[in-house]
Amino acid sequence: MPGDAAPAVLRILRVSGEEVAALSEDQVEELWNELGSTVKALKQHLLRLPAFTGMSIYRLRLVHEGELMPDSQDCRCRLYEGPIELSVVVLDFVALEPSDQRRVLTAVHDGTVAAVDAFLQMPVDPNDIFEEFDPNLDNLSETHASLLWLAASRGNVDVARLLLEARADVNLVNAYGTTPLSAAITYHGDWDTVQLLIKANSDIGHADDDGCTPVWLSAERGRVKIAELLILLGADPQRADHRGQTPLLTACARCQWEFVKFLLLPQLSLQEPVDANQADDYGRTPLWFAAENGEFSIVNLLLFAGADKNKATDSGQTPLWIAASRGHLNTVQLLMMACADREKTDENDLCPAAVAEQNGHPDIGQLLRTWQREV
């Protein structure tokens, strides 16, 4: 009769007999066009249903007339014979023995997709936490971490993709509050892996137990391209860690010239320039760290960006003071030309000239004292 539903040509039932899916010929054709006609495509369809939401595809088995159907099997030939009924079985995850744990960790570490897939087919819970990775795995000894965390840290994008397909939690942290995304940035910085994790809804603003965000870690490692993507997606480029150190300060401390340029020169980036004077919990500014490291180009750029040349730390050390203390002649000269205060003393009443001489840099001490007498 008009309005009657088209008859089902494919029915999927639980072992108990409860029907979970009934597809008409048109619906089957639509499914094939979208996902393909394999058994795996049928499983992917089931995962869209409320009863299977969030479930790993590796837990599902489809059975036809008592015969287990492999994922790669094409269902077209079965349907050509007429309407069919399939049974869906949901398997429990298995607990791995220590020897198997080592093997699966090695497979993930080495990026062996086929071996990882075999473990997931058992099925292994992709969100199992491994208390300690084998220290022989490239000296990577992290505690309380997941398989996805390890795959991300190694930049093994194909394994990471497989684990995400198995419903691995993209934001599951290790013992130190580090997500797979942060691990990917910290260790190998693999661009494809980072993109994959972000597309899987990784929390781009998550801070680990030290307060380090993905942008902060990108600054530490000098990964401009990754930081640019994160900031474009809304990550805060000025969020500090628990010591008050911002991404800019961290980049200066690690001598990451390209990253400093990215943050300070708006024509090279996607956001407004960041605060060049934001200090950490000890009063140390980006300029102070750049001066400590003798990074002439970074010091010059910070001064151009409006950094306070005389801002001292909590112990009274100015950028000029620390540059003189470390013996960085070119940096001292640059700060002198910027009219930095040569007489400002630290908490021990040492001026830049005095600390330079005390630390075995008499040429810098002489330069500073001579300049002072000529003023």
N, C-alpha and C positions, 0 to 999 in steps of 0.2 A: 504493500500500500504506500501511497505518497507520504513522505515524511518518515518512513521506517528507516532505522539505522541500517547501513550496509552490513551484511553478514561478515563475521570475523573469519579471516583465513589463517590467522596466526594467533594462538592463545598461549600465554605463559602462566603457569600455575606453580604455587608452592607445593612441596611434597605433601602437605596436608590437604591439598585439593583446592585451596583458596586461589581464586583467579587474581593475578596482579596486572595483567595486560591483555588486551584483546584488540587486534589490529585488523582493519578492513584491507581490502586489496589496494585501495587508494592510499591508505595510511602506510602500508608496507612500501609501496612505490616511493612515497615521499621520504620515508626513512632511508631507503636505499640511495636515493639521490643526494641526501644530506650526509649520511655517515658511511654508506657502503652496505653491502649485502652479507657481510661476514657475521659470524657468531659474536665477535668482539663488538660490532656495531649494535647488535641487539643488547648486549650488556651495557653499552654506553646509553642506550635508550632507557634501560631500566633505572640507571643511576639518576635520571631526571625525575623519576617518580618519588612522591613523598616517602614511601616505605623504604627507599634505598638512598635517600639523600645523605651525602657525606660518607658513604660507604666506599671502601676500596674495591675497584673493579676486580682485583685479584681474588677477592673472597667469593665471587660468583662463579657457579658452574651451571651450564645448561645441558640438559639430558633429553634425548629423544629415543623413546621406546627402549629405555634401559642403557642406551649408548651415550657415553660422554662425548660432547661435541667440542673439538679443539677451536681455539679462537680464530684461526685462519680459515676455517671451513666456510664455504659459500652456501648460504641458505636457499638460493634460488632453485637449485635442483630439487630440494625437498618440497618446496611450495608448488613446483610444477606438477607434482603428483597429487595435489589437492590440499585442503586445509590440514594444518598440523597443530599438535599440542606439544609444548615443551615444558619440562619441569626445571625450576630454578632452585638450586641448592646454595645456601649461604654457609660458607665454612668459617669456623673459628680460627683465629690466628694461632700459630704454633709457637712454642717456646724453644729457643735455640740452645743447644748445648754449647759450652765454651769453645769447642773446636769449630763449630759452625759459625759462632760469632766472629772468630778470627778470620774465617774464610770470607764471610760477607763484608767485613770491614776492609779486607784486602781488595776485594772486588770493587767496592765503592771507591777506595783510595786510588786504585789503578785505572779506574774508568772502564772496567770490563762490563759492558752493558748486558751481554748475554748471561753472564754469571749472576749479576744482580737480579735480572728478570727471573732466573730460575729460583732464586730465594724468595722473591715476591710471590711466585706461583705456589709456594708451599701451603698456605701463604704466611709470610712474615709481616708483622706489623711495622709499617714504615716509620711509625712514631715511637718505636722502642728506643729507650735511652740506654746507651752503653756507658757504664760507669767509668771505663778507662779505655781509650784507644791503645792499640799495641804500639809501644814506643819505637818499635823497629820500623813502623810505617813512616819512613822519611823523618824520623824524630818528632813526629806530631803526636804529642801525648796530651790530649785534651780530655777533661773529665765531664761526665754527665752530658753527653752530646748525642744528637740523632744522626741517622745516616744522611739525611739531607744536609745537615750542618757540615759533615765531612766532605760530601760531594761538592758543596758550594766552596768550601775552603780550598779544595784542590782545583777548582775551575773545571770540573768534569760536568759540562752542561748536559750531555746526553743522559748521564746517570741521574742528574738532578731532575731532568724532565720526566724520566721514568718514575722517579719517586713521587713527584707531584701528581702524576697520573694515578698513582696508587693512593692518593689522598694524604701524602705527607704534609704535616703542619708547617707552613712556610714561616711561621713566627715562633716556632718552638726553640727556646734558648738553651744554651749550655749552662754549666755551673756558674759562669760569670755574667749571665744575663745577655750573652751575645747571640744575636739571631743569625740564621744562615746568610742573610744579606750582608751583615757586618763582617762575617767570616770571609765571604767572597771578596769584599773590598780589602780587608786586612791582609790576606795571604797572597792570592794570585791576581786579584783585580781583573778577572776575566770579564770582558764587556758583555759577551753573550750570556754568561751566567747571571750577571747582575740584571740584565734586561729581563731574563726569564723570571727571576724571583720578584721583580717589581710588577711584572704583568700578572703574577700569581697573587698579587695583593700583599706583598711584604710591607710591613710597617716602616715607612721611610723615616719616621721621626722617633723610632724606638731608641732609647738610651740604655746602654749596658750598665752594669753595676758601678762603673767608674764615671757614668754620665756621658759616655762617648756615643754620639750619634753617627749614622752613616756619613753625613757630611763631614763631621769632625775626623772620622777615620780616613776619609778621602783626602782631607787636608794633610794629615800625618804622612800619608803615602804619596802625596802629590798626584792624585788621580783626578785631574781637572775634568775630563770628559764625564766621568761618573758623577762628580759633584754638580756639574752643569745640569745634568738630567734630573738629579734629585731636587735641586733648587727650582727648576722649571716646574716640577710636580708639586711644589709647595713646601719643601723642607726649609727649615730656618738656617740661613747661613751664618748666624751670629750666636747660636745656642752653645753655651759653654759647658764644659764637663764639671765634675764635682770639685775641681781645683780652681774653677773660674777661668779656665783657659778656653778661649774661643777658637774656631777653625783658623782665623787669621793668625792669632798668636801661635798656634801649633805649627802652622806652615812656616812662620818665621823661625821658630825654634828648631825646625827640621830642615831649614835652608831650602825650602821648596819655592824657588823663584817663580816658576810658571804659575803655581797656585796663588801666590801672593798677587801677581799681576791680574789673574782672573778675578780675585775678590776686590781689588782696589781700582781697576780701570773699567768703568762701566761699558765702554765701547767694545770690550773684549768679553763681556759676560751678559747674563740675562737679568741682572738685578742691579739695584742701586749699590754704590760702593759701601762697604761695611765700615763700622767705627774703627778708625785706626788707633784710637787711644784707650780702648777697653782693656783694663788690666786684670790680672788674675788675683787670686786671694792673697798673694804676697806683694801686690803692687807692681808686678813686672808687666810691662807693656810689650806689644809687638816690636817696637823700636828697641827696647832694652835687649830683647833676645837677638834681634838682628845685629845689634852692636856687639853683643857678647860673642857672636859667631864670626864677626868680621865680614859680614855679607854686605859689601859696599853697595851693590846694585839694589838690594832690598832696602837698606838704610836710605838710599837716595830716593827711592820710590815712596817710602813711608813719609819722608819729609815733604815730598811733593804733595802727598795726600793729606797733609795737615797734622801729622803726628807731632805731639808735644816733645820737643827736643830736650826739655829739662825735667820732665816728669820722673820723679824718683820712686824707687821701691820703698817698701816699709822700712828697710834698713838704710835708706838714704842714698842708694846707688842710682845715679843718673845713667843714661845711655853713654855719655862721654866717660864717666867714671869706669864703667865696666869695659868699654873698649880700650881704655888706657891700661886697665888692670890686666887685660888679656894680651896686650902688645899689638893691637891691630892699628898700625900706623895710618894706613889709608882711611880707615873709618874715623880715626881721631881727627885727621885733617878735614874730612868732609863735615864732621860735626862742628869743628872750629869755624869753617866757612859759613855754617848755618847759624853762627853766633851762640853756640851752646855755652852755658855757664861753666867757666873753668874753675871757679872758686867754691862751688857747692860741695860740701863734705858729706861723708856718710856718718853712720852712728858712732864710728870710732874716730871721727874728726879728721879723716883722711880726704884730701882733695884729689882730683884726678892725677895731678903731677906726682903727688906723694905716693899714691898707690902704684903708679907706673914704676917709679924708682924702687919701691919696696919689692916689686915682683920681677926685677931684673930687666927693666926696659928704660934705661937712662936716656936714650935718644928721645923717647916720647916725653919723658919728664922734662928734659931740657927744652923740647919744642914748646910744651905747654907753659913753662916758666918764662921762656923768652917772649912768647906771645903776650903773656900777662904783663911783662915789663914794658912792652912796646905800646900797650893800650893807653 
